[in-house]
Amino acid sequence: MKRLIDNQEKPKRALLVGIRNEKISAGESDSLSAELAGLADTLGFEIAEREMVRVREHTSQFGMGTGKAREIAEKAAELGVDCVVFDQDISPSLQRNWEKLTGIAAVDRQELIIRIFSQRARTREAELQVALAEQTYSLPRLSHKYIDLSRQRGGRYGTKGSGETRLETDRRLALQRIQQLREKLAEVRKQRTTQRSKRRKAGIPSCALVGYTNSGKSSLLNALTLPPPGEGVLVEDKLFATLDPTVRRMKTSRTKPILLIDTVGFIRRLPHDLVDAFHATLEEVALADILIHVLDASDPAADRYYETTMAVLRDLEAERHPMLVVLNKIDKLDASNAGPDPDVLGELQSRYPGSIPVSARDRRGLAELSRRIEALLSDPGC
């Protein structure tokens, strides 16, 4: 009798480690820890346990006290996890120390996000952007990759061992690859500039949807536009469901069309390598006529997400653009058939004057949003 062999890779079990120090409040660290769990889940990790570490003693060896580091290593062994995931960026030397202590992989928040982007990349442009971020992130970690080879076994005096030769070769190849990717992305940037120039000559205004990841930007784009058959933007209840900017014509009463541009979602502690790599895409935000800032009205952390998005917009020098704040997912606030909880919605609207409550799911508020978009384009001061 033949035996069936399950050749599907089992999900990696992970111990998540959040960090709390004097610069991070308890509420913020808990929110970041929950977000880290969402990232790990999006990547397909099985979360064995979540640990919050209050860092008082900073050491160069582990980034925390040696005693606490040993406790985490013991817990990882007890849980039988495949990796320890840290809610902070860890240097190559810290990564090496943690992997030596635990005997398993040490993953930081930056690597987690880059891996998700790698999984989500669908178009040639997104693949180039993610590849550049991966190469830039991996370059300083090559010496860690070949730590055993770099001991120069068998080398004569005055010569280099096999490990060092392999490391230098890989560094040279990585640098060449980075340069090639940057050149290809520069071509993408030129193409985008040409496309925008044609739109401006035709007098077609553009509106960029911006906001925290999973705030419902793609759902809103689909609800406000008429995508070609079979080409609706992917909508998924996971972080970073959309990486590629998508341009659609908005349904409008105007003679001239309005273009809506869906953009990659933002997140706290977004790796700089990814910001740099996605510069060509983020230019769509910086050069749009107006911004539609989408908030998930049902998320208790909406205020934090608003500030994160505004921080990214400041980095792009786009925070002064005409902007509409949209309170999306009001269907999730429904306490009954009577509609959204008026207290919750009223509090949100008081914090964001002029904001527009909508539900992309059941199309509530879309007519008012369309009217406000047209009015703002006609008179940016309104």
Short mmCIF file of the C-alpha atoms (twelve columns), coordinates in Angstrom:
data_MODEL
# 
_entry.id   MODEL 
# 
loop_
_atom_site.group_PDB 
_atom_site.id 
_atom_site.type_symbol 
_atom_site.label_atom_id 
_atom_site.label_alt_id 
_atom_site.label_comp_id 
_atom_site.label_asym_id 
_atom_site.label_seq_id 
_atom_site.Cartn_x 
_atom_site.Cartn_y 
_atom_site.Cartn_z 
_atom_site.pdbx_PDB_model_num 
ATOM 1   C CA . MET A 1   0.000   0.000  0.000   1 
ATOM 2   C CA . LYS A 2   1.393   3.361  -1.000  1 
ATOM 3   C CA . ARG A 3   1.888   6.002  1.677   1 
ATOM 4   C CA . LEU A 4   0.703   9.523  1.006   1 
ATOM 5   C CA . ILE A 5   3.398   12.082 1.673   1 
ATOM 6   C CA . ASP A 6   2.389   15.599 2.683   1 
ATOM 7   C CA . ASN A 7   4.859   17.761 0.827   1 
ATOM 8   C CA . GLN A 8   3.254   21.052 1.852   1 
ATOM 9   C CA . GLU A 9   5.588   23.208 3.911   1 
ATOM 10  C CA . LYS A 10  4.303   23.637 7.442   1 
ATOM 11  C CA . PRO A 11  3.873   27.213 8.679   1 
ATOM 12  C CA . LYS A 12  6.790   28.484 10.715  1 
ATOM 13  C CA . ARG A 13  6.124   28.783 14.439  1 
ATOM 14  C CA . ALA A 14  7.224   32.105 15.840  1 
ATOM 15  C CA . LEU A 15  7.769   33.730 19.218  1 
ATOM 16  C CA . LEU A 16  6.964   37.439 18.904  1 
ATOM 17  C CA . VAL A 17  8.934   39.851 21.088  1 
ATOM 18  C CA . GLY A 18  7.637   43.380 21.598  1 
ATOM 19  C CA . ILE A 19  9.802   46.108 23.117  1 
ATOM 20  C CA . ARG A 20  8.730   48.711 25.666  1 
ATOM 21  C CA . ASN A 21  11.071  51.425 26.889  1 
ATOM 22  C CA . GLU A 22  10.946  54.940 28.276  1 
ATOM 23  C CA . LYS A 23  10.344  56.376 24.776  1 
ATOM 24  C CA . ILE A 24  7.331   54.162 24.018  1 
ATOM 25  C CA . SER A 25  4.107   54.334 26.026  1 
ATOM 26  C CA . ALA A 26  2.331   51.187 27.166  1 
ATOM 27  C CA . GLY A 27  -0.556  51.806 24.747  1 
ATOM 28  C CA . GLU A 28  1.761   52.387 21.802  1 
ATOM 29  C CA . SER A 29  3.872   49.313 22.517  1 
ATOM 30  C CA . ASP A 30  0.748   47.144 22.852  1 
ATOM 31  C CA . SER A 31  -0.580  48.524 19.562  1 
ATOM 32  C CA . LEU A 32  2.743   47.854 17.826  1 
ATOM 33  C CA . SER A 33  2.788   44.328 19.267  1 
ATOM 34  C CA . ALA A 34  -0.693  43.651 17.882  1 
ATOM 35  C CA . GLU A 35  0.438   45.020 14.532  1 
ATOM 36  C CA . LEU A 36  3.489   42.751 14.574  1 
ATOM 37  C CA . ALA A 37  1.128   39.804 15.087  1 
ATOM 38  C CA . GLY A 38  -0.851  40.979 12.046  1 
ATOM 39  C CA . LEU A 39  2.330   41.110 9.962   1 
ATOM 40  C CA . ALA A 40  3.359   37.630 11.082  1 
ATOM 41  C CA . ASP A 41  -0.119  36.288 10.319  1 
ATOM 42  C CA . THR A 42  -0.061  37.894 6.871   1 
ATOM 43  C CA . LEU A 43  3.228   36.127 6.178   1 
ATOM 44  C CA . GLY A 44  1.674   32.820 7.239   1 
ATOM 45  C CA . PHE A 45  3.524   32.353 10.527  1 
ATOM 46  C CA . GLU A 46  1.944   30.386 13.342  1 
ATOM 47  C CA . ILE A 47  2.210   32.563 16.449  1 
ATOM 48  C CA . ALA A 48  3.185   30.375 19.394  1 
ATOM 49  C CA . GLU A 49  3.271   33.215 21.925  1 
ATOM 50  C CA . ARG A 50  3.701   36.977 22.269  1 
ATOM 51  C CA . GLU A 51  6.185   38.374 24.783  1 
ATOM 52  C CA . MET A 52  6.496   42.020 25.843  1 
ATOM 53  C CA . VAL A 53  9.935   43.036 27.127  1 
ATOM 54  C CA . ARG A 54  10.416  46.189 29.157  1 
ATOM 55  C CA . VAL A 55  13.946  47.339 28.345  1 
ATOM 56  C CA . ARG A 56  15.731  49.202 31.112  1 
ATOM 57  C CA . GLU A 57  19.260  47.983 30.497  1 
ATOM 58  C CA . HIS A 58  20.658  48.491 27.002  1 
ATOM 59  C CA . THR A 59  23.470  46.159 25.997  1 
ATOM 60  C CA . SER A 60  25.304  45.987 22.705  1 
ATOM 61  C CA . GLN A 61  25.156  42.201 22.737  1 
ATOM 62  C CA . PHE A 62  21.360  41.644 22.718  1 
ATOM 63  C CA . GLY A 63  19.768  45.080 22.912  1 
ATOM 64  C CA . MET A 64  18.432  44.176 26.360  1 
ATOM 65  C CA . GLY A 65  19.681  42.670 29.604  1 
ATOM 66  C CA . THR A 66  21.550  39.373 29.281  1 
ATOM 67  C CA . GLY A 67  19.272  37.718 31.821  1 
ATOM 68  C CA . LYS A 68  16.140  38.662 29.898  1 
ATOM 69  C CA . ALA A 69  17.731  37.522 26.635  1 
ATOM 70  C CA . ARG A 70  18.395  34.104 28.175  1 
ATOM 71  C CA . GLU A 71  14.770  33.929 29.386  1 
ATOM 72  C CA . ILE A 72  13.540  34.527 25.839  1 
ATOM 73  C CA . ALA A 73  15.935  31.885 24.481  1 
ATOM 74  C CA . GLU A 74  14.658  29.377 27.046  1 
ATOM 75  C CA . LYS A 75  11.035  30.173 26.193  1 
ATOM 76  C CA . ALA A 76  11.750  29.751 22.466  1 
ATOM 77  C CA . ALA A 77  13.251  26.323 23.157  1 
ATOM 78  C CA . GLU A 78  10.336  25.365 25.387  1 
ATOM 79  C CA . LEU A 79  7.782   26.365 22.733  1 
ATOM 80  C CA . GLY A 80  9.735   24.660 19.958  1 
ATOM 81  C CA . VAL A 81  9.517   27.669 17.639  1 
ATOM 82  C CA . ASP A 82  11.382  28.107 14.370  1 
ATOM 83  C CA . CYS A 83  12.178  31.790 14.803  1 
ATOM 84  C CA . VAL A 84  12.076  34.761 17.160  1 
ATOM 85  C CA . VAL A 85  10.500  37.875 15.634  1 
ATOM 86  C CA . PHE A 86  11.421  41.257 17.135  1 
ATOM 87  C CA . ASP A 87  9.268   44.359 16.901  1 
ATOM 88  C CA . GLN A 88  12.258  46.552 16.103  1 
ATOM 89  C CA . ASP A 89  15.114  46.668 13.634  1 
ATOM 90  C CA . ILE A 90  18.119  44.615 14.704  1 
ATOM 91  C CA . SER A 91  21.614  45.084 13.373  1 
ATOM 92  C CA . PRO A 92  23.513  42.233 11.689  1 
ATOM 93  C CA . SER A 93  25.647  41.800 14.830  1 
ATOM 94  C CA . LEU A 94  22.562  41.623 17.078  1 
ATOM 95  C CA . GLN A 95  20.991  39.132 14.700  1 
ATOM 96  C CA . ARG A 96  24.114  36.982 14.834  1 
ATOM 97  C CA . ASN A 97  24.181  37.114 18.650  1 
ATOM 98  C CA . TRP A 98  20.527  36.145 18.964  1 
ATOM 99  C CA . GLU A 99  20.838  33.260 16.517  1 
ATOM 100 C CA . LYS A 100 23.908  31.989 18.333  1 
ATOM 101 C CA . LEU A 101 22.049  32.185 21.665  1 
ATOM 102 C CA . THR A 102 18.801  30.559 20.490  1 
ATOM 103 C CA . GLY A 103 20.001  28.299 17.683  1 
ATOM 104 C CA . ILE A 104 17.101  29.479 15.490  1 
ATOM 105 C CA . ALA A 105 16.430  32.358 13.110  1 
ATOM 106 C CA . ALA A 106 16.133  35.906 14.445  1 
ATOM 107 C CA . VAL A 107 13.838  38.091 12.324  1 
ATOM 108 C CA . ASP A 108 13.208  41.807 12.773  1 
ATOM 109 C CA . ARG A 109 10.211  43.922 11.804  1 
ATOM 110 C CA . GLN A 110 11.997  45.224 8.699   1 
ATOM 111 C CA . GLU A 111 12.652  41.745 7.318   1 
ATOM 112 C CA . LEU A 112 9.063   40.716 8.056   1 
ATOM 113 C CA . ILE A 113 7.661   43.625 6.027   1 
ATOM 114 C CA . ILE A 114 10.089  43.071 3.154   1 
ATOM 115 C CA . ARG A 115 9.115   39.372 3.004   1 
ATOM 116 C CA . ILE A 116 5.427   40.337 2.811   1 
ATOM 117 C CA . PHE A 117 6.156   42.795 0.022   1 
ATOM 118 C CA . SER A 118 8.074   40.055 -1.784  1 
ATOM 119 C CA . GLN A 119 5.066   37.729 -1.584  1 
ATOM 120 C CA . ARG A 120 2.656   40.437 -2.706  1 
ATOM 121 C CA . ALA A 121 4.620   41.761 -5.695  1 
ATOM 122 C CA . ARG A 122 2.708   40.996 -8.869  1 
ATOM 123 C CA . THR A 123 3.855   43.435 -11.533 1 
ATOM 124 C CA . ARG A 124 7.331   43.938 -12.951 1 
ATOM 125 C CA . GLU A 125 7.597   47.333 -11.231 1 
ATOM 126 C CA . ALA A 126 6.693   45.976 -7.800  1 
ATOM 127 C CA . GLU A 127 9.114   43.086 -8.236  1 
ATOM 128 C CA . LEU A 128 11.935  45.511 -9.061  1 
ATOM 129 C CA . GLN A 129 11.120  47.693 -6.055  1 
ATOM 130 C CA . VAL A 130 10.996  44.778 -3.643  1 
ATOM 131 C CA . ALA A 131 14.172  43.234 -5.076  1 
ATOM 132 C CA . LEU A 132 16.024  46.504 -4.458  1 
ATOM 133 C CA . ALA A 133 14.812  46.612 -0.856  1 
ATOM 134 C CA . GLU A 134 15.826  42.970 -0.339  1 
ATOM 135 C CA . GLN A 135 19.307  43.495 -1.757  1 
ATOM 136 C CA . THR A 136 19.864  46.665 0.278   1 
ATOM 137 C CA . TYR A 137 18.705  44.929 3.461   1 
ATOM 138 C CA . SER A 138 20.789  41.804 2.825   1 
ATOM 139 C CA . LEU A 139 24.058  43.504 1.844   1 
ATOM 140 C CA . PRO A 140 25.355  44.226 5.390   1 
ATOM 141 C CA . ARG A 141 24.259  40.721 6.441   1 
ATOM 142 C CA . LEU A 142 26.382  38.794 3.951   1 
ATOM 143 C CA . SER A 143 29.172  38.378 6.495   1 
ATOM 144 C CA . HIS A 144 26.617  36.797 8.831   1 
ATOM 145 C CA . LYS A 145 25.545  34.424 6.057   1 
ATOM 146 C CA . TYR A 146 29.087  33.118 5.646   1 
ATOM 147 C CA . ILE A 147 30.177  33.320 9.264   1 
ATOM 148 C CA . ASP A 148 31.512  29.758 9.285   1 
ATOM 149 C CA . LEU A 149 33.366  30.103 5.999   1 
ATOM 150 C CA . SER A 150 35.010  33.400 6.945   1 
ATOM 151 C CA . ARG A 151 37.445  31.754 9.333   1 
ATOM 152 C CA . GLN A 152 39.833  31.284 6.387   1 
ATOM 153 C CA . ARG A 153 40.475  27.609 6.923   1 
ATOM 154 C CA . GLY A 154 43.325  26.358 4.730   1 
ATOM 155 C CA . GLY A 155 44.637  29.761 3.744   1 
ATOM 156 C CA . ARG A 156 48.380  30.345 3.648   1 
ATOM 157 C CA . TYR A 157 49.992  33.336 5.295   1 
ATOM 158 C CA . GLY A 158 49.337  36.420 3.202   1 
ATOM 159 C CA . THR A 159 46.453  34.847 1.298   1 
ATOM 160 C CA . LYS A 160 42.691  34.912 1.790   1 
ATOM 161 C CA . GLY A 161 40.641  31.898 2.774   1 
ATOM 162 C CA . SER A 162 37.685  30.556 0.798   1 
ATOM 163 C CA . GLY A 163 35.138  32.232 3.037   1 
ATOM 164 C CA . GLU A 164 36.518  35.708 2.605   1 
ATOM 165 C CA . THR A 165 36.821  35.210 -1.159  1 
ATOM 166 C CA . ARG A 166 33.206  34.024 -1.373  1 
ATOM 167 C CA . LEU A 167 32.041  36.948 0.759   1 
ATOM 168 C CA . GLU A 168 33.843  39.530 -1.374  1 
ATOM 169 C CA . THR A 169 32.482  37.951 -4.565  1 
ATOM 170 C CA . ASP A 170 28.937  38.026 -3.236  1 
ATOM 171 C CA . ARG A 171 29.329  41.613 -2.060  1 
ATOM 172 C CA . ARG A 172 30.492  42.671 -5.506  1 
ATOM 173 C CA . LEU A 173 27.591  40.837 -7.169  1 
ATOM 174 C CA . ALA A 174 25.100  42.344 -4.711  1 
ATOM 175 C CA . LEU A 175 26.381  45.863 -5.367  1 
ATOM 176 C CA . GLN A 176 26.157  45.272 -9.118  1 
ATOM 177 C CA . ARG A 177 22.604  43.979 -8.706  1 
ATOM 178 C CA . ILE A 178 21.629  47.040 -6.635  1 
ATOM 179 C CA . GLN A 179 23.002  49.362 -9.316  1 
ATOM 180 C CA . GLN A 180 21.130  47.480 -12.064 1 
ATOM 181 C CA . LEU A 181 17.856  47.647 -10.101 1 
ATOM 182 C CA . ARG A 182 18.275  51.369 -9.496  1 
ATOM 183 C CA . GLU A 183 18.843  51.956 -13.195 1 
ATOM 184 C CA . LYS A 184 15.734  49.960 -14.127 1 
ATOM 185 C CA . LEU A 185 13.656  51.833 -11.551 1 
ATOM 186 C CA . ALA A 186 14.972  55.116 -12.917 1 
ATOM 187 C CA . GLU A 187 13.481  54.067 -16.272 1 
ATOM 188 C CA . VAL A 188 10.167  53.346 -14.524 1 
ATOM 189 C CA . ARG A 189 10.308  56.809 -12.984 1 
ATOM 190 C CA . LYS A 190 10.795  58.361 -16.437 1 
ATOM 191 C CA . GLN A 191 7.814   56.406 -17.776 1 
ATOM 192 C CA . ARG A 192 5.632   57.607 -14.902 1 
ATOM 193 C CA . THR A 193 6.756   61.183 -15.477 1 
ATOM 194 C CA . THR A 194 5.787   60.883 -19.158 1 
ATOM 195 C CA . GLN A 195 2.370   59.433 -18.260 1 
ATOM 196 C CA . ARG A 196 1.685   62.206 -15.747 1 
ATOM 197 C CA . SER A 197 2.779   64.832 -18.256 1 
ATOM 198 C CA . LYS A 198 0.285   63.496 -20.816 1 
ATOM 199 C CA . ARG A 199 -2.509  63.543 -18.212 1 
ATOM 200 C CA . ARG A 200 -1.720  67.128 -17.251 1 
ATOM 201 C CA . LYS A 201 -1.651  68.276 -20.882 1 
ATOM 202 C CA . ALA A 202 -5.066  66.693 -21.322 1 
ATOM 203 C CA . GLY A 203 -6.286  68.570 -18.229 1 
ATOM 204 C CA . ILE A 204 -7.162  65.359 -16.357 1 
ATOM 205 C CA . PRO A 205 -6.975  65.847 -12.555 1 
ATOM 206 C CA . SER A 206 -5.774  63.054 -10.286 1 
ATOM 207 C CA . CYS A 207 -6.731  62.063 -6.737  1 
ATOM 208 C CA . ALA A 208 -4.465  59.756 -4.741  1 
ATOM 209 C CA . LEU A 209 -5.945  57.440 -2.138  1 
ATOM 210 C CA . VAL A 210 -3.589  57.370 0.841   1 
ATOM 211 C CA . GLY A 211 -3.784  55.813 4.273   1 
ATOM 212 C CA . TYR A 212 -2.698  53.064 6.583   1 
ATOM 213 C CA . THR A 213 -2.482  49.550 5.230   1 
ATOM 214 C CA . ASN A 214 -5.810  47.692 5.318   1 
ATOM 215 C CA . SER A 215 -7.854  50.881 5.743   1 
ATOM 216 C CA . GLY A 216 -9.985  49.970 2.715   1 
ATOM 217 C CA . LYS A 217 -8.416  52.075 -0.049  1 
ATOM 218 C CA . SER A 218 -8.743  49.363 -2.720  1 
ATOM 219 C CA . SER A 219 -12.375 48.668 -1.781  1 
ATOM 220 C CA . LEU A 220 -13.090 52.386 -2.054  1 
ATOM 221 C CA . LEU A 221 -11.347 52.568 -5.448  1 
ATOM 222 C CA . ASN A 222 -13.451 49.690 -6.762  1 
ATOM 223 C CA . ALA A 223 -16.640 51.298 -5.405  1 
ATOM 224 C CA . LEU A 224 -15.938 54.713 -6.953  1 
ATOM 225 C CA . THR A 225 -14.767 53.538 -10.367 1 
ATOM 226 C CA . LEU A 226 -15.731 51.275 -13.211 1 
ATOM 227 C CA . PRO A 227 -12.816 48.860 -13.619 1 
ATOM 228 C CA . PRO A 228 -12.545 46.846 -16.837 1 
ATOM 229 C CA . PRO A 229 -14.172 43.382 -16.598 1 
ATOM 230 C CA . GLY A 230 -12.054 41.081 -14.485 1 
ATOM 231 C CA . GLU A 231 -9.648  43.857 -13.500 1 
ATOM 232 C CA . GLY A 232 -10.978 45.034 -10.169 1 
ATOM 233 C CA . VAL A 233 -8.258  45.796 -7.632  1 
ATOM 234 C CA . LEU A 234 -7.524  42.960 -5.201  1 
ATOM 235 C CA . VAL A 235 -9.403  43.403 -1.938  1 
ATOM 236 C CA . GLU A 236 -8.214  41.272 0.952   1 
ATOM 237 C CA . ASP A 237 -8.463  41.623 4.732   1 
ATOM 238 C CA . LYS A 238 -4.705  41.441 5.190   1 
ATOM 239 C CA . LEU A 239 -1.885  43.924 5.477   1 
ATOM 240 C CA . PHE A 240 -0.388  45.173 2.197   1 
ATOM 241 C CA . ALA A 241 -2.946  43.509 -0.083  1 
ATOM 242 C CA . THR A 242 -2.037  46.115 -2.723  1 
ATOM 243 C CA . LEU A 243 1.499   47.119 -3.692  1 
ATOM 244 C CA . ASP A 244 1.063   48.492 -7.190  1 
ATOM 245 C CA . PRO A 245 -0.423  51.920 -7.912  1 
ATOM 246 C CA . THR A 246 -3.626  51.440 -9.899  1 
ATOM 247 C CA . VAL A 247 -5.185  54.255 -11.924 1 
ATOM 248 C CA . ARG A 248 -8.936  54.191 -12.651 1 
ATOM 249 C CA . ARG A 249 -11.444 56.672 -14.059 1 
ATOM 250 C CA . MET A 250 -13.937 57.814 -11.477 1 
ATOM 251 C CA . LYS A 251 -17.659 57.843 -12.200 1 
ATOM 252 C CA . THR A 252 -18.551 61.537 -12.260 1 
ATOM 253 C CA . SER A 253 -21.012 64.081 -13.615 1 
ATOM 254 C CA . ARG A 254 -18.147 66.199 -14.974 1 
ATOM 255 C CA . THR A 255 -17.451 66.411 -18.691 1 
ATOM 256 C CA . LYS A 256 -13.774 65.652 -18.101 1 
ATOM 257 C CA . PRO A 257 -12.801 62.492 -16.208 1 
ATOM 258 C CA . ILE A 258 -11.192 62.316 -12.782 1 
ATOM 259 C CA . LEU A 259 -8.476  59.758 -12.142 1 
ATOM 260 C CA . LEU A 260 -8.286  57.910 -8.826  1 
ATOM 261 C CA . ILE A 261 -4.918  56.387 -7.909  1 
ATOM 262 C CA . ASP A 262 -4.666  53.562 -5.376  1 
ATOM 263 C CA . THR A 263 -1.314  53.508 -3.568  1 
ATOM 264 C CA . VAL A 264 0.639   51.205 -1.291  1 
ATOM 265 C CA . GLY A 265 -0.538  51.367 2.324   1 
ATOM 266 C CA . PHE A 266 1.626   52.952 4.996   1 
ATOM 267 C CA . ILE A 267 2.664   51.424 8.309   1 
ATOM 268 C CA . ARG A 268 4.556   52.503 11.393  1 
ATOM 269 C CA . ARG A 269 8.292   51.914 11.228  1 
ATOM 270 C CA . LEU A 270 8.157   51.360 7.470   1 
ATOM 271 C CA . PRO A 271 11.692  50.290 6.460   1 
ATOM 272 C CA . HIS A 272 13.660  53.093 4.844   1 
ATOM 273 C CA . ASP A 273 14.865  50.650 2.190   1 
ATOM 274 C CA . LEU A 274 11.250  50.158 1.110   1 
ATOM 275 C CA . VAL A 275 10.489  53.889 1.144   1 
ATOM 276 C CA . ASP A 276 13.499  54.480 -1.095  1 
ATOM 277 C CA . ALA A 277 12.640  51.555 -3.377  1 
ATOM 278 C CA . PHE A 278 9.013   52.654 -3.784  1 
ATOM 279 C CA . HIS A 279 9.953   56.254 -4.541  1 
ATOM 280 C CA . ALA A 280 8.651   56.016 -8.109  1 
ATOM 281 C CA . THR A 281 5.293   54.791 -6.817  1 
ATOM 282 C CA . LEU A 282 5.064   57.314 -3.978  1 
ATOM 283 C CA . GLU A 283 5.652   60.130 -6.459  1 
ATOM 284 C CA . GLU A 284 2.042   59.576 -7.536  1 
ATOM 285 C CA . VAL A 285 1.063   60.814 -4.076  1 
ATOM 286 C CA . ALA A 286 3.377   63.821 -4.117  1 
ATOM 287 C CA . LEU A 287 2.158   64.985 -7.535  1 
ATOM 288 C CA . ALA A 288 -1.584  64.316 -7.196  1 
ATOM 289 C CA . ASP A 289 -4.006  67.263 -7.325  1 
ATOM 290 C CA . ILE A 290 -5.786  66.199 -4.138  1 
ATOM 291 C CA . LEU A 291 -5.333  63.476 -1.523  1 
ATOM 292 C CA . ILE A 292 -8.085  61.271 -0.158  1 
ATOM 293 C CA . HIS A 293 -6.919  60.169 3.282   1 
ATOM 294 C CA . VAL A 294 -8.742  56.935 4.134   1 
ATOM 295 C CA . LEU A 295 -9.170  55.952 7.788   1 
ATOM 296 C CA . ASP A 296 -10.688 52.749 9.138   1 
ATOM 297 C CA . ALA A 297 -13.399 54.232 11.375  1 
ATOM 298 C CA . SER A 298 -13.851 50.909 13.172  1 
ATOM 299 C CA . ASP A 299 -10.202 50.681 14.290  1 
ATOM 300 C CA . PRO A 300 -9.473  52.010 17.811  1 
ATOM 301 C CA . ALA A 301 -5.970  52.968 16.627  1 
ATOM 302 C CA . ALA A 302 -7.291  55.222 13.832  1 
ATOM 303 C CA . ASP A 303 -5.678  58.327 15.372  1 
ATOM 304 C CA . ARG A 304 -2.239  56.665 15.439  1 
ATOM 305 C CA . TYR A 305 -2.678  55.538 11.858  1 
ATOM 306 C CA . TYR A 306 -3.646  59.061 10.802  1 
ATOM 307 C CA . GLU A 307 -0.443  60.445 12.345  1 
ATOM 308 C CA . THR A 308 1.663   57.738 10.675  1 
ATOM 309 C CA . THR A 309 0.235   58.573 7.260   1 
ATOM 310 C CA . MET A 310 0.742   62.298 7.835   1 
ATOM 311 C CA . ALA A 311 4.377   61.642 8.811   1 
ATOM 312 C CA . VAL A 312 4.970   59.815 5.503   1 
ATOM 313 C CA . LEU A 313 3.241   62.629 3.608   1 
ATOM 314 C CA . ARG A 314 5.535   65.133 5.320   1 
ATOM 315 C CA . ASP A 315 8.533   63.081 4.173   1 
ATOM 316 C CA . LEU A 316 7.129   63.269 0.631   1 
ATOM 317 C CA . GLU A 317 6.481   67.024 1.061   1 
ATOM 318 C CA . ALA A 318 2.828   66.347 0.229   1 
ATOM 319 C CA . GLU A 319 1.139   67.153 3.565   1 
ATOM 320 C CA . ARG A 320 -0.048  70.571 2.306   1 
ATOM 321 C CA . HIS A 321 -1.943  69.141 -0.647  1 
ATOM 322 C CA . PRO A 322 -5.735  69.677 -0.629  1 
ATOM 323 C CA . MET A 323 -7.046  66.713 1.344   1 
ATOM 324 C CA . LEU A 324 -10.309 64.977 2.159   1 
ATOM 325 C CA . VAL A 325 -10.446 62.691 5.198   1 
ATOM 326 C CA . VAL A 326 -12.701 59.669 4.650   1 
ATOM 327 C CA . LEU A 327 -14.001 57.618 7.596   1 
ATOM 328 C CA . ASN A 328 -14.349 54.241 5.897   1 
ATOM 329 C CA . LYS A 329 -15.916 50.988 7.140   1 
ATOM 330 C CA . ILE A 330 -18.768 52.655 9.041   1 
ATOM 331 C CA . ASP A 331 -20.701 49.430 8.412   1 
ATOM 332 C CA . LYS A 332 -18.491 47.879 11.108  1 
ATOM 333 C CA . LEU A 333 -19.768 50.500 13.572  1 
ATOM 334 C CA . ASP A 334 -23.364 49.370 13.139  1 
ATOM 335 C CA . ALA A 335 -24.774 48.559 16.562  1 
ATOM 336 C CA . SER A 336 -28.142 47.726 15.020  1 
ATOM 337 C CA . ASN A 337 -30.136 48.202 11.841  1 
ATOM 338 C CA . ALA A 338 -30.423 51.874 12.797  1 
ATOM 339 C CA . GLY A 339 -26.933 52.573 11.424  1 
ATOM 340 C CA . PRO A 340 -23.486 53.410 12.852  1 
ATOM 341 C CA . ASP A 341 -23.136 54.132 16.547  1 
ATOM 342 C CA . PRO A 342 -23.701 57.929 16.629  1 
ATOM 343 C CA . ASP A 343 -21.408 58.424 19.635  1 
ATOM 344 C CA . VAL A 344 -18.406 56.739 17.994  1 
ATOM 345 C CA . LEU A 345 -18.979 58.353 14.614  1 
ATOM 346 C CA . GLY A 346 -19.689 61.758 16.153  1 
ATOM 347 C CA . GLU A 347 -16.463 61.605 18.162  1 
ATOM 348 C CA . LEU A 348 -14.475 60.764 15.045  1 
ATOM 349 C CA . GLN A 349 -16.061 63.594 13.066  1 
ATOM 350 C CA . SER A 350 -15.308 66.045 15.869  1 
ATOM 351 C CA . ARG A 351 -11.642 65.048 15.738  1 
ATOM 352 C CA . TYR A 352 -11.573 65.261 11.942  1 
ATOM 353 C CA . PRO A 353 -13.769 68.243 10.975  1 
ATOM 354 C CA . GLY A 354 -15.140 67.987 7.461   1 
ATOM 355 C CA . SER A 355 -14.488 64.236 7.291   1 
ATOM 356 C CA . ILE A 356 -16.848 62.093 5.232   1 
ATOM 357 C CA . PRO A 357 -18.270 58.843 6.699   1 
ATOM 358 C CA . VAL A 358 -18.599 56.128 4.067   1 
ATOM 359 C CA . SER A 359 -18.878 52.399 3.624   1 
ATOM 360 C CA . ALA A 360 -17.235 51.048 0.491   1 
ATOM 361 C CA . ARG A 361 -18.907 47.749 1.256   1 
ATOM 362 C CA . ASP A 362 -22.549 48.899 1.133   1 
ATOM 363 C CA . ARG A 363 -21.879 52.177 -0.739  1 
ATOM 364 C CA . ARG A 364 -23.122 54.521 1.979   1 
ATOM 365 C CA . GLY A 365 -21.749 58.046 1.683   1 
ATOM 366 C CA . LEU A 366 -20.182 57.533 -1.752  1 
ATOM 367 C CA . ALA A 367 -22.427 60.102 -3.442  1 
ATOM 368 C CA . GLU A 368 -21.384 62.753 -0.893  1 
ATOM 369 C CA . LEU A 369 -17.727 61.797 -1.292  1 
ATOM 370 C CA . SER A 370 -17.968 62.129 -5.078  1 
ATOM 371 C CA . ARG A 371 -19.618 65.535 -4.695  1 
ATOM 372 C CA . ARG A 372 -16.894 66.734 -2.319  1 
ATOM 373 C CA . ILE A 373 -14.130 65.498 -4.641  1 
ATOM 374 C CA . GLU A 374 -15.628 67.389 -7.591  1 
ATOM 375 C CA . ALA A 375 -16.113 70.519 -5.466  1 
ATOM 376 C CA . LEU A 376 -12.520 70.443 -4.186  1 
ATOM 377 C CA . LEU A 377 -11.149 70.036 -7.697  1 
ATOM 378 C CA . SER A 378 -13.244 72.960 -8.895  1 
ATOM 379 C CA . ASP A 379 -12.218 75.155 -5.944  1 
ATOM 380 C CA . PRO A 380 -9.199  73.899 -3.951  1 
ATOM 381 C CA . GLY A 381 -9.989  76.437 -1.236  1 
ATOM 382 C CA . CYS A 382 -13.416 75.037 -0.439  1 
# 
